[in-house]
Amino acid sequence: VPGRSKRGDRVTGGNASPDGRWVVLRTHTYVSFFAADEFVTGTARQVFRFDLTPLKELQGEGIAIANDGTMLLVGEGGGKHQPGTFARASCTLPPPT
């Protein structure tokens, strides 16, 4: 179907860094980082991408990010009686552009 994205590319959560420099959007398989000043003007380009597939989340949903690049990631269990997930990941944020 034209215009449909793959399941792994659908945005499931988003957040902004406490210092206001970054907007992050997560999918089931990755986190994309955008400069906040570009994001709000509609000229956003992905600056950095963090692969989430090693976490093997059943259904990754939420994200929070700290100024140092620490990400807190939560997910649903994805099925009956399966627990949700909570992960902490760290990445090196690119310097300001």
N, C-alpha and C positions, 0 to 999 in steps of 0.2 A: 504494500500500500504506500503510495507516494506520501512523503512528509512524516512518516512514522520513524521513530528512532528505535534502535535496538534496546532491549531491556537493560543491558549493562551501561548504556549511555543516558538513561533517563535520570534527571536530577531528582534526588530523594531528600536532600537537605542542604542547608546553606548557613553561612555565618559570616561575620566580619571580625577581623582581629581587633583586640582592645585598643590598639594605637590608631585604628582607622586607616591603615595603609593597605590592607588586603581584604578582598572578598573571596570566600572559598565556597565552591559548589561541589557537593559530593554526589556520586552515583553509586551503584552497587559495586563498581569495580575500580574507581579512581576518584581522586580529589583534584580539582582544577583551581589554581590560584590566579586571581586577576588583581591588577592594581585598582584600588578603590576609586581613585580620581577618574580613571578611564571608564570604569564600570558604570558610574553614575551618569556619565555623558553619553553612554551608548557606543563608545568606541573601544570597548574592552577586547583585549586579545589575551589568550591564555599565556601566562608568563612561566608557569611551572605546573607540572602534573606529577602526582604521587600515586603509585600503583597500590591498590588495596587487595588485589587478588590473593596475596600470601596469607591474609587474615582468614580466608575461607568463611566469610560471614554468609549466613543463609539469606539474610535480607537486610543489608546495611541501610540505615535510615538517617541518623542524625550526626551532626558534627559540631564541635566547639574548638576554637583555636586560641592559643596564647601568643604573645608577642615573640616568644623564642622559637616558635614553630611546633610546639607540642600540640598534637591533635587528640581530642577525645572523641571516639567514634562509638556509636551505639547502633544496635540493630534488633529487629524483631526475630523471634524464634523461627519463623517461617513455616510453622506447622503445629499440629496438636501436641501439647505437652513437651515441646522443645524449648529450652530456655533461650532468652535473648542473649545478645553479645555485648560486651564492653571491651574496648581496646584503647590502648594509649600508644601513639606513634609519634615519632619525632622526625622532622626534616629540617634541612638548612634552608631558610628563606633567602631568596635572591636579594641583593642590596637594592635600595630605592633607585628608580630610574629617573 
